[in-house]
Amino acid sequence: MNQTLSVLLVEDDQNACKQITEYAKKFTDINISEVTNNSHSAYKYVVEHAPDAVILDLELQQGGGSGLQFLTDLHNAPKVINPYILITTNNCSQKTYEYARRKGADFILYKHSDDYTNQTPIDFLRMTKDIIISSANTSNNLSFSSSVNETDLKGLITQQLETLGFQHKVLGFKYLIEAIYIVINEPDAYITQRVAAIFSKSTTSVDRAMQTSIDKVWKRGCLDTLYKEYTAHINPDTGVPTITEFVHYYADKFRNL
């Protein structure tokens, strides 16, 4: 791919900003489109300009807000916005890392690592540029209007579930696709009962199949993918979404695109 990667740099260290931007100018396949030390300005820029990636410092002590605030604002945005988020931080707290990942961070670079320099974020993004742009194009293709027919919409839902790690051979997979499609159009629908009626199955068997399908993905799937793709709250006691939580999350996600 020859497309140039557009990048927002969110950093409060002026020297780091200068070194990162100057290094980026050496390449034609990456462009620092904006620099800010304020998380609120960063959020506004992403909403208005949709950069491909964000280099995000977590602790904006010489600026405004924080990297975590930016991630939270982006996570709660009324429209789904998914730039690639590359964290750079002096913080080594695993709890902070987990929160950042749950809110959409894709990768974390620790600034005190032996091989880290201010060139590292640019090198990393150039290395992963093709997959970042490819993923962004796939995400953009998920947008649909009310004129999209049932077959096409269910195809988009299927694509999203496959990304998480759902497999066609698992019985609950097709039930979940149907459930999400129903709730997109009828948010207050009784999920299990409606799906059971469509497939002429008992509500108990449909409920069990859907929850089992979800459980398998959360127990055997790629955690990085799950943290990125599914950002809703999960009960820490169970560690997996309920059917209602899962179905409504994806129904809302499609409805708001």
DRENDO-1510 file (C-alpha; in Angstrom, 1 decimal, always signed):
<recs>
REC; n; res; u; v; w
REC; 1; MET; +0.0; +0.0; +0.0 .
REC; 2; ASN; +1.3; +3.5; -0.9 .
REC; 3; GLN; -1.2; +5.4; +1.2 .
REC; 4; THR; +0.2; +7.9; +3.7 .
REC; 5; LEU; -0.7; +7.3; +7.4 .
REC; 6; SER; -2.1; +10.4; +9.0 .
REC; 7; VAL; -1.1; +10.6; +12.7 .
REC; 8; LEU; -2.2; +12.8; +15.6 .
REC; 9; LEU; +0.5; +13.3; +18.2 .
REC; 10; VAL; -0.7; +13.9; +21.8 .
REC; 11; GLU; +2.4; +14.7; +23.8 .
REC; 12; ASP; +3.3; +17.4; +26.4 .
REC; 13; ASP; +7.1; +17.1; +26.2 .
REC; 14; GLN; +8.1; +19.8; +23.6 .
REC; 15; ASN; +11.5; +18.2; +23.0 .
REC; 16; ALA; +9.8; +14.8; +22.3 .
REC; 17; CYS; +7.3; +16.5; +20.0 .
REC; 18; LYS; +10.1; +18.1; +18.0 .
REC; 19; GLN; +12.1; +14.9; +17.6 .
REC; 20; ILE; +9.1; +12.8; +16.7 .
REC; 21; THR; +7.8; +15.3; +14.1 .
REC; 22; GLU; +11.3; +15.9; +12.6 .
REC; 23; TYR; +11.9; +12.2; +12.3 .
REC; 24; ALA; +8.5; +11.6; +10.7 .
REC; 25; LYS; +9.4; +14.2; +8.0 .
REC; 26; LYS; +12.1; +11.9; +6.7 .
REC; 27; PHE; +9.4; +9.5; +5.3 .
REC; 28; THR; +6.7; +9.9; +2.7 .
REC; 29; ASP; +4.4; +7.2; +4.1 .
REC; 30; ILE; +3.6; +8.9; +7.4 .
REC; 31; ASN; +2.4; +12.4; +8.2 .
REC; 32; ILE; +2.0; +14.1; +11.6 .
REC; 33; SER; -1.1; +16.0; +10.8 .
REC; 34; GLU; -1.6; +17.6; +14.2 .
REC; 35; VAL; +0.3; +18.0; +17.5 .
REC; 36; THR; -1.4; +18.9; +20.9 .
REC; 37; ASN; -0.7; +18.5; +24.6 .
REC; 38; ASN; -4.4; +18.6; +25.5 .
REC; 39; SER; -6.6; +15.5; +25.6 .
REC; 40; HIS; -9.8; +17.5; +24.9 .
REC; 41; SER; -8.3; +19.2; +21.9 .
REC; 42; ALA; -7.1; +15.7; +20.8 .
REC; 43; TYR; -10.6; +14.3; +21.1 .
REC; 44; LYS; -12.1; +17.2; +19.0 .
REC; 45; TYR; -9.5; +16.7; +16.3 .
REC; 46; VAL; -10.1; +13.0; +16.0 .
REC; 47; VAL; -13.9; +13.5; +15.7 .
REC; 48; GLU; -13.5; +16.2; +13.1 .
REC; 49; HIS; -10.6; +14.9; +11.1 .
REC; 50; ALA; -10.5; +11.1; +11.7 .
REC; 51; PRO; -6.7; +10.5; +11.6 .
REC; 52; ASP; -5.5; +6.9; +10.9 .
REC; 53; ALA; -3.5; +6.7; +14.2 .
REC; 54; VAL; -2.8; +8.5; +17.4 .
REC; 55; ILE; +0.5; +8.6; +19.3 .
REC; 56; LEU; -0.8; +9.2; +22.8 .
REC; 57; ASP; +1.1; +10.1; +26.0 .
REC; 58; LEU; -0.9; +9.0; +29.0 .
REC; 59; GLU; +0.4; +11.6; +31.5 .
REC; 60; LEU; +0.0; +15.1; +30.0 .
REC; 61; GLN; +1.4; +16.9; +33.1 .
REC; 62; GLN; +2.5; +20.0; +31.1 .
REC; 63; GLY; -0.7; +20.1; +29.1 .
REC; 64; GLY; -4.4; +19.5; +29.7 .
REC; 65; GLY; -6.4; +16.4; +30.7 .
REC; 66; SER; -4.7; +13.0; +30.3 .
REC; 67; GLY; -4.3; +10.2; +27.8 .
REC; 68; LEU; -6.8; +8.1; +29.8 .
REC; 69; GLN; -9.4; +10.9; +29.6 .
REC; 70; PHE; -8.9; +11.0; +25.8 .
REC; 71; LEU; -9.5; +7.2; +25.6 .
REC; 72; THR; -12.6; +7.5; +27.8 .
REC; 73; ASP; -14.0; +10.3; +25.8 .
REC; 74; LEU; -13.4; +8.4; +22.5 .
REC; 75; HIS; -14.9; +5.3; +24.0 .
REC; 76; ASN; -18.1; +7.2; +25.0 .
REC; 77; ALA; -18.4; +9.1; +21.7 .
REC; 78; PRO; -21.9; +8.9; +20.2 .
REC; 79; LYS; -20.3; +7.8; +16.9 .
REC; 80; VAL; -17.9; +4.8; +16.6 .
REC; 81; ILE; -14.4; +6.2; +15.9 .
REC; 82; ASN; -11.5; +3.8; +15.8 .
REC; 83; PRO; -8.1; +5.3; +15.0 .
REC; 84; TYR; -5.1; +3.1; +15.9 .
REC; 85; ILE; -4.0; +4.1; +19.4 .
REC; 86; LEU; -0.3; +3.8; +20.2 .
REC; 87; ILE; +0.4; +4.6; +23.8 .
REC; 88; THR; +3.7; +6.0; +24.9 .
REC; 89; THR; +4.1; +6.3; +28.7 .
REC; 90; ASN; +6.5; +6.5; +31.7 .
REC; 91; ASN; +3.8; +4.6; +33.7 .
REC; 92; CYS; +4.4; +0.9; +34.2 .
REC; 93; SER; +1.2; +0.1; +36.1 .
REC; 94; GLN; -0.5; -3.1; +34.8 .
REC; 95; LYS; -3.9; -1.8; +36.1 .
REC; 96; THR; -3.4; +1.4; +34.1 .
REC; 97; TYR; -2.5; -0.7; +31.0 .
REC; 98; GLU; -5.6; -2.9; +31.4 .
REC; 99; TYR; -7.8; +0.2; +31.6 .
REC; 100; ALA; -6.2; +1.7; +28.6 .
REC; 101; ARG; -6.7; -1.4; +26.6 .
REC; 102; ARG; -10.3; -1.8; +27.6 .
REC; 103; LYS; -10.9; +1.8; +26.4 .
REC; 104; GLY; -9.3; +1.2; +23.0 .
REC; 105; ALA; -5.5; +1.3; +23.2 .
REC; 106; ASP; -4.0; -1.0; +20.6 .
REC; 107; PHE; -0.3; -1.1; +21.8 .
REC; 108; ILE; +1.7; +0.4; +24.6 .
REC; 109; LEU; +5.3; +1.5; +24.4 .
REC; 110; TYR; +7.1; +2.0; +27.8 .
REC; 111; LYS; +9.4; +5.0; +27.5 .
REC; 112; HIS; +11.9; +3.6; +30.0 .
REC; 113; SER; +12.6; +0.4; +28.0 .
REC; 114; ASP; +16.3; +0.1; +27.0 .
REC; 115; ASP; +15.6; +0.4; +23.3 .
REC; 116; TYR; +13.0; +3.2; +23.4 .
REC; 117; THR; +13.8; +6.6; +21.7 .
REC; 118; ASN; +11.6; +9.3; +20.3 .
REC; 119; GLN; +12.0; +7.7; +17.0 .
REC; 120; THR; +10.4; +4.4; +18.2 .
REC; 121; PRO; +6.7; +5.4; +17.8 .
REC; 122; ILE; +7.3; +6.4; +14.2 .
REC; 123; ASP; +9.2; +3.2; +13.4 .
REC; 124; PHE; +6.4; +1.2; +15.0 .
REC; 125; LEU; +3.6; +2.9; +13.0 .
REC; 126; ARG; +5.5; +2.6; +9.8 .
REC; 127; MET; +6.0; -1.1; +10.4 .
REC; 128; THR; +2.3; -1.7; +11.0 .
REC; 129; LYS; +1.0; +0.9; +8.6 .
REC; 130; ASP; -0.5; -1.4; +6.0 .
REC; 131; ILE; -2.6; -3.4; +8.6 .
REC; 132; ILE; -3.7; -0.1; +10.2 .
REC; 133; ILE; -4.9; +1.3; +7.0 .
REC; 134; SER; -6.5; -2.0; +5.9 .
REC; 135; SER; -8.3; -2.3; +9.2 .
REC; 136; ALA; -9.5; +1.3; +8.9 .
REC; 137; ASN; -10.9; +0.6; +5.5 .
REC; 138; THR; -12.7; -2.5; +6.7 .
REC; 139; SER; -14.2; -0.5; +9.6 .
REC; 140; ASN; -15.4; +2.2; +7.2 .
REC; 141; ASN; -17.1; -0.4; +5.1 .
REC; 142; LEU; -19.3; -1.4; +8.0 .
REC; 143; SER; -21.3; +1.8; +7.7 .
REC; 144; PHE; -24.8; +1.3; +6.3 .
REC; 145; SER; -28.0; +3.2; +5.7 .
REC; 146; SER; -31.6; +2.2; +6.3 .
REC; 147; SER; -31.7; +1.0; +2.7 .
REC; 148; VAL; -29.3; -1.9; +3.4 .
REC; 149; ASN; -31.2; -5.1; +3.0 .
REC; 150; GLU; -31.4; -7.9; +5.6 .
REC; 151; THR; -28.9; -10.2; +3.9 .
REC; 152; ASP; -26.2; -7.5; +3.6 .
REC; 153; LEU; -26.7; -6.3; +7.2 .
REC; 154; LYS; -26.4; -9.8; +8.6 .
REC; 155; GLY; -23.3; -10.2; +6.5 .
REC; 156; LEU; -21.8; -7.2; +8.3 .
REC; 157; ILE; -22.8; -8.6; +11.7 .
REC; 158; THR; -21.2; -11.9; +10.8 .
REC; 159; GLN; -18.0; -10.2; +9.8 .
REC; 160; GLN; -17.8; -8.4; +13.2 .
REC; 161; LEU; -18.4; -11.7; +15.1 .
REC; 162; GLU; -15.8; -13.5; +13.1 .
REC; 163; THR; -13.3; -10.8; +14.0 .
REC; 164; LEU; -13.9; -11.6; +17.7 .
REC; 165; GLY; -13.3; -15.3; +17.1 .
REC; 166; PHE; -16.8; -16.7; +16.7 .
REC; 167; GLN; -16.9; -19.9; +14.6 .
REC; 168; HIS; -19.7; -20.9; +12.2 .
REC; 169; LYS; -19.8; -24.4; +13.5 .
REC; 170; VAL; -20.9; -23.3; +17.0 .
REC; 171; LEU; -24.7; -23.4; +17.2 .
REC; 172; GLY; -25.0; -20.1; +19.1 .
REC; 173; PHE; -23.3; -18.2; +16.3 .
REC; 174; LYS; -26.3; -18.0; +14.0 .
REC; 175; TYR; -28.6; -17.3; +16.9 .
REC; 176; LEU; -26.5; -14.3; +17.9 .
REC; 177; ILE; -26.5; -12.9; +14.4 .
REC; 178; GLU; -30.3; -13.1; +14.3 .
REC; 179; ALA; -30.6; -11.6; +17.8 .
REC; 180; ILE; -28.4; -8.6; +16.9 .
REC; 181; TYR; -30.3; -8.0; +13.7 .
REC; 182; ILE; -33.6; -8.0; +15.6 .
REC; 183; VAL; -32.4; -5.6; +18.3 .
REC; 184; ILE; -31.0; -3.2; +15.7 .
REC; 185; ASN; -34.6; -2.7; +14.5 .
REC; 186; GLU; -36.4; -3.4; +17.8 .
REC; 187; PRO; -34.4; -2.4; +20.9 .
REC; 188; ASP; -37.0; -3.6; +23.3 .
REC; 189; ALA; -37.5; -7.0; +21.8 .
REC; 190; TYR; -37.4; -10.1; +23.9 .
REC; 191; ILE; -34.3; -11.6; +22.4 .
REC; 192; THR; -34.3; -15.3; +23.3 .
REC; 193; GLN; -38.0; -15.7; +22.7 .
REC; 194; ARG; -37.9; -14.1; +19.3 .
REC; 195; VAL; -34.9; -16.1; +18.1 .
REC; 196; ALA; -36.4; -19.3; +19.5 .
REC; 197; ALA; -39.6; -18.7; +17.5 .
REC; 198; ILE; -37.6; -18.1; +14.3 .
REC; 199; PHE; -35.6; -21.3; +14.6 .
REC; 200; SER; -38.4; -23.4; +16.1 .
REC; 201; LYS; -36.3; -24.1; +19.2 .
REC; 202; SER; -37.0; -23.9; +22.9 .
REC; 203; THR; -36.0; -20.7; +24.6 .
REC; 204; THR; -33.8; -22.7; +27.0 .
REC; 205; SER; -31.8; -24.3; +24.2 .
REC; 206; VAL; -31.4; -21.0; +22.4 .
REC; 207; ASP; -30.3; -19.2; +25.5 .
REC; 208; ARG; -27.8; -21.8; +26.4 .
REC; 209; ALA; -26.4; -22.0; +22.9 .
REC; 210; MET; -25.8; -18.2; +22.7 .
REC; 211; GLN; -24.2; -17.9; +26.1 .
REC; 212; THR; -22.0; -20.9; +25.5 .
REC; 213; SER; -20.9; -19.4; +22.2 .
REC; 214; ILE; -19.9; -16.1; +23.9 .
REC; 215; ASP; -18.2; -18.0; +26.8 .
REC; 216; LYS; -16.0; -19.9; +24.4 .
REC; 217; VAL; -14.8; -16.8; +22.6 .
REC; 218; TRP; -13.9; -15.1; +25.9 .
REC; 219; LYS; -12.1; -18.1; +27.3 .
REC; 220; ARG; -10.2; -19.1; +24.1 .
REC; 221; GLY; -10.0; -16.0; +22.0 .
REC; 222; CYS; -7.3; -13.4; +21.6 .
REC; 223; LEU; -7.5; -11.0; +24.6 .
REC; 224; ASP; -6.0; -8.1; +22.6 .
REC; 225; THR; -8.7; -8.4; +20.0 .
REC; 226; LEU; -11.5; -8.7; +22.6 .
REC; 227; TYR; -10.2; -5.7; +24.5 .
REC; 228; LYS; -10.1; -3.7; +21.3 .
REC; 229; GLU; -13.4; -4.8; +19.7 .
REC; 230; TYR; -15.6; -5.2; +22.7 .
REC; 231; THR; -15.3; -2.1; +25.0 .
REC; 232; ALA; -18.5; -2.4; +27.1 .
REC; 233; HIS; -18.4; -3.1; +30.8 .
REC; 234; ILE; -18.0; -6.8; +31.8 .
REC; 235; ASN; -18.9; -8.1; +35.2 .
REC; 236; PRO; -15.5; -9.0; +36.8 .
REC; 237; ASP; -17.1; -11.9; +38.7 .
REC; 238; THR; -18.0; -13.7; +35.4 .
REC; 239; GLY; -15.4; -12.2; +33.0 .
REC; 240; VAL; -17.7; -12.6; +30.0 .
REC; 241; PRO; -20.7; -10.5; +28.7 .
REC; 242; THR; -24.2; -11.7; +29.2 .
REC; 243; ILE; -26.4; -12.3; +26.1 .
REC; 244; THR; -28.3; -9.1; +26.6 .
REC; 245; GLU; -25.1; -7.1; +27.1 .
REC; 246; PHE; -23.4; -8.5; +24.1 .
REC; 247; VAL; -26.4; -8.3; +21.7 .
REC; 248; HIS; -27.3; -4.7; +22.7 .
REC; 249; TYR; -23.7; -3.6; +22.5 .
REC; 250; TYR; -23.4; -4.7; +18.8 .
REC; 251; ALA; -26.9; -3.6; +18.0 .
REC; 252; ASP; -26.1; -0.1; +19.3 .
REC; 253; LYS; -22.8; -0.1; +17.5 .
REC; 254; PHE; -24.4; -0.8; +14.1 .
REC; 255; ARG; -27.3; +1.5; +14.8 .
REC; 256; ASN; -25.0; +4.4; +15.6 .
REC; 257; LEU; -22.6; +4.0; +12.6 .
</recs>
